[in-house]
Amino acid sequence: MNEIYPALKVTSAHLDTVMSKETTYRDKYDLILVYGGVDVISPENAFEFNQFIDVILIAPQVAYLLPLKQVVLKEYPIIVKLIDKKIFGTMAGARASSDLLDELVDLDLERSYLSAAMIETKNADKNIELLLTGLDRKGDVAKQLVHSFESMGLRVVQEKYGLENLYQFQPQGDYDIRLLFGYNHMLSIEDMPKVSRRIDGLIYLESPLEHPKIDWFQDYQIPLLKLNRQQHYGKPFDFSTIQAFLLTVAQRSEMISETYVAKFEAAPPEKQRHHFLGILSWEV
């Protein structure tokens, strides 16, 4: 492509490389051919894909995965389709480049019609998701907490915390609060951007060992509720404390979106005008 269209700045790189240097690649090249395994397309990575991927072409040998990956990205303006058999069948980049470029122009035009409203945000999710760390789901403290929520007339769903479960949750019925029970060793600083886009609040038992990871949630401005093991053991929770916490959580849930979290992590670059073959022009 660089030889046939010298005015078009084209490069290729592995997915991990592009994700780690997204801004550099986006500012330097007009077209980036990113390669990687199909399994990386997952619910917890969907938002990251939406930041820099416009089209995903899946190889014929894994065509059976196409419907599954389209479902994963259905809320985002990303086109997911099979690689054209004519392009894939040549097995020669030089001969396939012209056909591929023609298809990319068509796909770019198709993508331009997709609404930005498709972007998934917490604004569209009015239910509350709370992470509970250090609490035995079947223990007395957890039972008292759930009882307090239900006493307020709230419908509660309980499950084990996991990054995959956090994003692939499919409730069997309506609910108001989703409680995810986990432990500190299940959390990592690398996962915090993904966790912060879904978790609305954190409830944890007081312990000196928990403070370092508690700071991670404070950095993302996630509301916290600290429980004292001795104070709450065998006793009902103070409704006023829980109500105040839920009010703070609800306010944050309505205000914070996945897009906000991305901006919170890094200041957006200045907008630049991009051109594609003199046909398309856009500003990012």
Residue pairs with C-beta under 8 A, 6 or more apart in sequence:
1 8
1 10
1 31
1 97
1 101
2 8
2 9
2 10
4 97
4 98
5 101
5 277
7 277
8 30
8 31
8 276
8 277
9 28
9 29
9 30
9 31
10 29
10 30
10 31
10 32
10 33
11 25
11 28
11 29
11 31
11 32
11 33
12 32
12 33
12 34
12 35
13 25
13 32
13 33
13 34
13 35
14 34
14 35
14 36
15 34
15 35
15 36
15 40
16 36
18 25
18 32
18 34
18 52
19 48
19 52
22 51
22 52
23 269
25 32
25 52
26 32
26 52
26 284
27 269
27 272
30 274
30 275
30 276
31 104
31 276
32 52
34 53
38 58
38 59
38 62
38 65
38 69
41 49
41 56
41 69
41 72
41 73
42 72
42 164
42 167
43 72
43 164
43 167
43 168
44 163
44 164
44 166
44 167
44 194
46 72
46 73
46 75
46 76
46 120
46 167
47 76
47 120
47 194
47 197
47 258
47 262
49 56
49 73
49 76
49 78
50 73
50 76
50 77
50 78
50 119
51 262
53 78
54 78
54 79
54 107
54 108
54 111
55 78
55 79
55 80
55 81
55 104
55 107
55 108
55 111
56 69
56 73
56 78
56 79
56 80
56 81
57 81
57 82
57 83
58 65
58 66
58 69
58 80
58 81
58 82
58 83
59 82
59 83
59 88
60 82
60 83
60 85
60 88
63 82
66 80
66 81
66 82
69 80
70 80
73 80
75 118
75 119
75 120
76 118
76 119
76 120
77 111
77 114
77 115
77 116
77 118
77 119
78 111
79 107
79 110
79 111
81 107
84 99
84 100
84 103
86 99
87 96
87 99
87 100
87 103
88 96
90 96
105 276
105 277
105 279
105 280
108 276
108 280
109 280
112 280
119 258
119 259
120 258
121 257
121 258
121 259
122 197
122 198
122 200
122 253
122 256
122 257
122 258
123 254
123 257
125 253
126 253
126 254
127 175
127 176
127 177
127 178
128 176
128 177
128 178
128 200
128 201
128 246
128 249
128 250
128 253
129 166
129 177
129 178
129 180
129 198
129 199
129 200
130 177
130 178
130 179
130 180
130 199
130 200
130 201
130 202
130 203
130 249
131 161
131 180
131 182
131 195
131 199
131 201
131 202
131 203
132 142
132 145
132 161
132 179
132 180
132 181
132 182
132 202
132 203
132 204
133 182
133 183
133 184
133 187
133 202
133 203
133 204
133 205
133 210
133 213
134 183
134 184
134 204
134 205
134 207
134 210
135 141
135 142
135 145
135 181
135 203
135 204
135 205
135 227
136 142
136 181
137 158
137 160
137 181
140 233
140 234
141 205
141 227
141 229
141 232
141 233
142 181
144 232
144 234
144 235
144 236
144 237
145 179
145 203
145 227
145 237
145 242
146 156
146 158
146 179
147 236
148 236
148 237
148 239
148 242
149 156
149 177
149 242
150 156
151 239
152 239
152 242
152 243
154 176
154 177
155 173
155 174
155 175
155 176
155 177
156 175
156 176
156 177
156 178
156 179
157 171
157 175
157 177
157 178
157 179
158 179
158 181
159 165
159 169
159 178
159 179
159 180
159 181
160 180
160 181
160 182
161 180
161 181
161 182
161 186
162 182
162 186
163 191
163 194
163 195
165 180
166 180
166 194
166 195
166 198
166 199
167 194
167 198
169 178
171 178
180 199
184 209
184 210
184 213
187 195
187 213
187 216
189 216
192 216
192 219
192 220
193 261
193 262
193 265
196 217
196 220
196 222
196 261
197 258
197 261
199 217
199 222
200 222
200 223
200 249
200 250
200 252
200 253
201 222
201 223
201 224
201 225
201 245
201 246
201 248
201 249
201 252
202 214
202 217
202 222
202 223
202 224
202 225
203 224
203 225
203 227
203 245
204 210
204 214
204 224
204 225
204 226
204 227
205 226
205 227
205 228
205 229
206 226
206 227
206 228
206 229
214 224
217 224
218 224
220 261
220 264
221 252
221 256
221 264
222 252
223 245
223 248
223 249
223 252
225 241
225 242
225 245
271 283
271 284
272 283
272 284
273 281
273 282
273 283
274 281
274 282
274 283
274 284
275 281
276 282
